Amino acid sequence: MRKTIGDVASRKEIRKILYVLQAIEVTKNDCHNALDSPIPVFEDALIVVCADKINLNYIITRDEELLRLPNTMLPIDFLREIKAV
């Protein structure tokens, strides 16, 4: 987002998102579980571990590697899905 709209504007938008979405803590144990995961990219593994920890229904991402996993979707697809409800 920062590359598209700039640093100040992206921080403002992230603050808005935090009113709607839940942010979760990342623990040392989560990091160890991510390191033990078969997912090769640590950051991706950490996202999956944390999502699983809170029984998240979907991971919304543009990351092509993550999109190969189950229960992931592009932001536009997520928006279409919630609009249909």
C-alpha positions in Angstrom: 0.0 0.0 0.0 2.8 2.4 0.9 4.2 2.1 -2.6 0.9 3.1 -4.1 -0.4 5.9 -1.8 2.6 6.8 0.3 3.7 6.3 3.9 1.4 8.8 5.7 -1.7 7.8 3.8 -1.0 4.1 4.2 -0.6 4.5 7.9 -3.9 6.3 8.1 -5.6 3.5 6.1 -4.0 0.8 8.3 -5.4 2.6 11.4 -8.9 2.4 9.8 -8.5 -1.3 9.1 -7.5 -2.0 12.7 -11.0 -0.8 13.8 -12.6 -3.5 11.7 -10.1 -6.4 11.8 -8.5 -8.3 14.7 -4.8 -8.1 15.2 -3.2 -11.0 17.1 0.0 -11.3 19.1 2.9 -13.3 17.8 4.6 -15.3 20.5 8.0 -17.0 20.7 6.2 -20.3 20.5 4.5 -19.2 17.2 7.9 -18.4 15.8 9.2 -21.9 16.8 6.1 -23.5 15.2 6.7 -21.5 12.0 10.3 -22.6 11.9 9.1 -26.2 12.2 6.5 -25.8 9.5 6.9 -27.3 6.1 6.3 -23.8 4.6 9.7 -22.7 3.3 9.2 -18.9 3.8 9.3 -18.0 7.5 7.0 -15.0 7.2 4.4 -17.1 5.3 4.7 -19.9 7.9 4.2 -17.5 10.7 1.0 -16.1 9.1 -0.4 -19.6 8.7 0.6 -20.6 12.3 -1.0 -17.5 13.8 -4.1 -17.9 11.6 -4.5 -21.5 12.7 -4.0 -20.5 16.4 -7.2 -18.4 16.3 -9.1 -20.6 13.9 -9.2 -18.0 11.2 -11.5 -18.8 8.3 -9.4 -17.1 5.6 -6.0 -15.5 5.0 -6.5 -12.5 2.8 -3.3 -12.0 0.8 -1.8 -11.1 -2.5 1.2 -13.3 -1.8 1.4 -15.9 -4.6 3.0 -18.5 -2.4 0.4 -18.2 0.3 -2.4 -18.3 -2.3 -1.4 -21.8 -3.1 -2.5 -22.9 0.4 -6.1 -23.7 1.4 -8.3 -21.0 3.0 -6.5 -18.2 1.3 -7.9 -15.6 -1.1 -7.2 -12.4 -2.9 -8.5 -9.2 -1.3 -10.8 -8.6 -4.2 -12.4 -12.0 -3.9 -12.9 -11.5 -0.2 -14.7 -8.2 -0.8 -16.9 -9.9 -3.4 -17.7 -12.6 -0.9 -18.7 -10.3 1.9 -20.6 -8.1 -0.5 -22.7 -11.1 -1.5 -23.7 -11.8 2.1 
